[in-house]
Amino acid sequence: MGRNPLADRPVRVIGVGLHRYQSASDTTFVDLGVTAVRAALADAGITWPTVEAAYVGSALLGMAPGRILLSRLGASGLAIQQVENASASGSTAVALASLEVASGRSDVALALGVDKAEGWRQAPPKAGIGSLEGGSVVPFTHFALLANAYMQLYGVSAEQVARVAWKNHRNGARNPYAQRQKERSMEEILADPISGTLTRLQCCPVGEGAAAVLVASDEAIARLGLEAARCPRIVASVTRSQGFYEPGVDIDATLTGETTALALEQAGVAAGDLDVIELHDAFSIEELLYLEAMGLCAPGDAAAELEAGAFDIGGRCAVSPSGGLLAMGHPLGPTGAGQVVEITRQLRGEAGDRQQPGARLGLAHMVGIGAVCVVHVLAGAGAGAHG
Amino acid sequence: MSASPRGALFEAGTPPRLHGSRCRVCGLVAFPAERYGCERCGASPANHEAADIPAQGVVRSFALVHRHHQAHLPAPFVVVQVDLPTGLSLKGVLEGNEVEAGDRVEGLVTPGEHFRWRVAG
């Protein structure tokens, strides 16, 4: 591994903004994106010409969404780069904007995730590598198979797995930017089976939205007179892809474990130090698998810990306080950037009735088709050595 | 090269045979037959030889699919993940609905040339 640019030159989040995640509508991607960026600029208290570079993460919009969108904030001529990394596109936009500042090339950079659920196209099927299952195993069935294996291995019930969705819908009901803002009963969560034991409300909605994250150097924060206490530091940014795993191994959980371990090492913290996590809970079972892979609890213990409230807001580590992909939604491009928005609000103590008390250290995690995985660790401005 | 990467994935038989390949450099058995390079060691396709794999194994997990988008595969149906003795773990549609983890299954080629798993009787 080379040196860690984030250790050499601190990068902090100075402003965050969202356009609500929602079902497909006539709202243009420009409206979605401009709304989020204006909110982030207002949150930071800076003007658009201050931003020197922008990374625009989207998976479905097609070629060149960035310039036409950002030009409506005033065509400043800033550097614009398009980022596509499947479900992790927004996370990768954050990673690259952070590197942009850490490298010293820019002092203020924007990561914007924006997308609309339309025109789904993927490269992997074009590789021409056949399979026995053909198109019979879509993502919800892939995760239904993992849920079945997990429940058998650890003697966990379908209802225990469903409690992930029960918790995350409860969190999403408190988030004005969530696509699903309704607390649900366990009866509602368990109704309407989709595949295996996974039900409709245990599968994330894919709609549209936007999430903007502004990052800056300490020099810029001082020069612009920003309130440093509201600027959490990005202390780790790690991207990995699937290595060669033995057949039958849970790819996403294994990759999550590897990537998270590197990020925690980079941050100089342990999994047990985390106060808040936003993770890729596209399907309820994923939260249990990833919490164990991240080292938040022993293999097989996540369901019982969740049931005991360990991962509630107010528990030992709030997991998906935004509502996660299950309730806040998964509009692809925005999702990973939106996680950083939530972690930032949590670390500032500005998360309202979703606030994890005393949140000092947070982690954002996305996996994407490939598989790829991106993990960021953020520390609140008052968080000891990392402040 | 001796592998047949662009040919059929399987051929009927008792059990059906899956057309895979074996890497001469690292020994990895791949299915379908590798056409680009070994995922484990990177050896080029010229270093792969054809390997027929009996379609037999043990069910690792299963799921009854309630909703599905393909008209030719109406839900409900069951998908299984099957561990093969060669080290592969392959998914596929089950013929019938009754299955438990640990069941022995083997392949079945339907009259429509679709591959199905069925519980070995």
Interface residues (C-beta under 8 A of the other chain):
Chain A: A127 G128 I129 G130 S131 L132 E133 G134 G135 S136 V137 V138 T141 A144 L145 L146 A147 N148 A149 Q152 P193 I194 S195 G196 T197 F244 E246 P247 G248
Chain B: R6 L9 F10 L18 P32 R35 Y36 E39 R40 R60 S61 F62 A63 L64 V65 H66 R67 H68 H69 Q70 L73 F77 V79 Q81 D83 G87 L88 S89 L90 K91 G92 V93 A101 H114 F115
